[in-house]
């Protein structure tokens, strides 16, 4: 049974031949695309920047596949077929993620709350490999804040970016004394 499965897999993927059939090309493209998404999802999402895992994998694989048309190691038509299959898979995964939230979470991940009501969730920080310096930098860049206590909510989003919602504060009155006999000025800041 195991030997038959192995031989069937080798045949289906075209490991033993010099040329590939259209079906073997389609199967290889599907397996590599899914494997790429899984590997990126297992890895650290912060390197993705503003892109979801399946967008990054799509770009990497499509670029790699299309580059083979320049180097004649793969047939020109085979390269175009695989490029078309990858575009179709990317479109299909995006549609599935739109319609089924569970699928979107599977390929894009979940957002995690890092700060809520000024309190840092250190377990979420560890799970997302975010140091306190990384968090402070994100507060500076995305919230124009320097103190986590000034934050209502900060989350690492599915893209790997950290979003920051400042805490609402009431009016703050600042007294300013001007020298030279001028009256004190009161300024209300929001």
C-alpha positions in Angstrom: 0.0 0.0 0.0 2.8 2.5 1.0 4.9 1.6 -2.1 1.9 2.0 -4.4 1.1 5.5 -2.9 4.8 6.5 -3.3 4.9 5.4 -6.9 1.5 7.1 -7.6 2.8 10.3 -6.0 6.0 10.2 -8.1 4.0 9.7 -11.2 1.5 12.4 -10.4 4.2 15.0 -9.8 6.3 13.9 -12.8 9.5 13.1 -10.8 10.6 10.4 -13.1 10.1 12.1 -16.5 12.0 14.7 -18.4 8.8 16.5 -19.4 5.7 17.4 -17.5 2.1 17.1 -18.4 -0.3 20.0 -17.9 -1.9 18.0 -15.0 1.5 17.6 -13.3 2.2 21.3 -13.7 -1.2 22.2 -12.1 -0.6 19.8 -9.2 2.9 21.1 -8.6 1.7 24.7 -8.6 -1.1 23.9 -6.2 1.2 22.0 -3.8 4.0 24.7 -3.8 1.5 27.5 -3.3 -0.2 25.9 -0.3 3.1 24.8 1.2 4.4 28.4 0.8 1.4 29.8 2.6 1.8 27.3 5.4 5.5 28.0 5.8 5.0 31.8 5.9 2.1 31.4 8.4 4.4 29.3 10.7 7.1 32.0 10.4 7.2 35.4 12.0 4.6 37.7 10.5 6.4 40.9 11.2 8.6 40.5 8.1 5.5 40.7 5.9 5.1 44.4 6.3 1.7 45.5 5.0 1.0 42.3 3.1 -0.8 39.1 4.2 1.1 35.8 3.9 -0.7 34.6 0.8 0.1 37.9 -1.0 3.8 37.6 -0.2 3.9 34.0 -1.3 2.0 34.8 -4.5 4.5 37.5 -5.3 7.6 35.4 -4.6 6.4 32.3 -6.5 4.9 34.2 -9.4 8.2 36.1 -9.8 10.2 33.0 -9.5 8.1 31.1 -12.0 7.9 33.9 -14.5 11.7 34.4 -14.3 12.1 30.9 -15.7 10.8 32.1 -19.1 14.0 34.2 -19.4 16.2 31.3 -18.4 15.3 28.4 -20.7 15.3 25.7 -18.0 11.5 25.5 -18.3 9.4 25.8 -21.4 7.9 29.1 -22.2 4.3 27.7 -22.4 4.8 25.8 -19.1 5.9 29.0 -17.4 2.8 30.8 -18.6 0.5 28.0 -17.6 2.0 28.0 -14.0 1.7 31.8 -13.8 -1.9 31.6 -14.8 -2.6 28.8 -12.3 -1.0 30.9 -9.5 -3.0 34.0 -10.4 -6.2 31.8 -10.3 -5.2 30.3 -6.9 -4.5 33.7 -5.5 -7.9 35.0 -6.7 -9.6 31.8 -5.4 -8.0 32.1 -1.9 -8.9 35.8 -1.7 -12.5 35.1 -2.6 -12.6 32.2 -0.1 -11.1 34.5 2.6 -13.8 37.1 1.9 -16.6 34.6 2.2 -15.4 32.4 5.0 -13.8 34.1 8.0 -12.2 30.9 9.2 -10.4 30.6 5.9 -9.2 34.2 6.1 -7.8 33.5 9.6 -6.2 30.3 8.3 -4.2 32.0 5.5 -3.9 35.6 6.9 -3.7 35.0 10.6 -5.3 36.9 13.5 -4.8 40.2 15.1 -3.6 40.3 18.7 -4.2 43.0 21.3 -0.9 44.2 22.8 -2.2 47.0 25.0 -5.7 47.5 26.4 -6.7 50.4 28.6 -3.0 51.3 29.1 -2.0 47.8 30.3 0.5 45.8 28.2 -0.3 42.1 27.6 3.1 40.6 27.9 1.9 37.1 26.8 0.7 38.6 23.5 4.0 40.5 23.2 6.0 37.2 23.6 3.7 35.3 21.2 4.3 38.0 18.5 8.0 38.4 19.2 7.6 42.1 19.9 10.0 43.7 22.4 9.2 46.7 24.6 11.4 48.8 22.4 9.5 47.6 19.3 6.2 48.5 21.0 7.4 52.0 22.0 8.6 52.6 18.4 5.2 51.6 17.1 3.5 53.9 19.6 5.7 56.8 18.4 5.2 56.1 14.8 1.5 55.1 14.7 0.1 56.9 17.7 2.4 59.9 18.3 2.6 58.6 21.9 5.5 57.6 24.2 3.7 56.0 27.2 1.7 52.8 27.0 -0.6 54.3 29.7 -1.8 56.8 27.1 -3.1 54.0 24.8 -6.7 52.7 24.7 -5.9 49.8 22.4 -2.8 48.8 20.5 -2.9 45.7 18.3 -0.6 43.8 16.0 -2.8 43.4 12.9 -2.9 40.5 10.5 -0.5 42.3 8.3 2.1 42.6 11.1 1.6 46.3 11.5 0.9 47.7 15.0 -2.2 49.9 15.1 -2.6 52.4 18.0 -5.8 54.0 19.4 -4.9 56.7 21.9 -6.9 56.9 25.2 -9.4 59.7 25.4 -8.5 62.2 28.0 -10.5 65.1 29.4 -9.5 68.7 29.2 -6.2 69.6 30.7 -5.6 73.1 31.9 -2.1 74.5 31.8 -1.3 77.8 33.6 1.3 80.0 31.9 2.9 82.9 33.8 4.3 85.6 31.7 6.9 87.9 33.3 6.9 91.7 33.3 3.5 92.3 34.9 1.4 90.4 32.3 -1.5 88.4 33.5 -1.5 84.6 33.8 -3.0 82.9 30.7 -5.0 79.7 31.1 -5.1 77.3 28.1 -7.4 74.3 27.8 -5.8 71.5 25.8 -7.7 68.5 24.4 
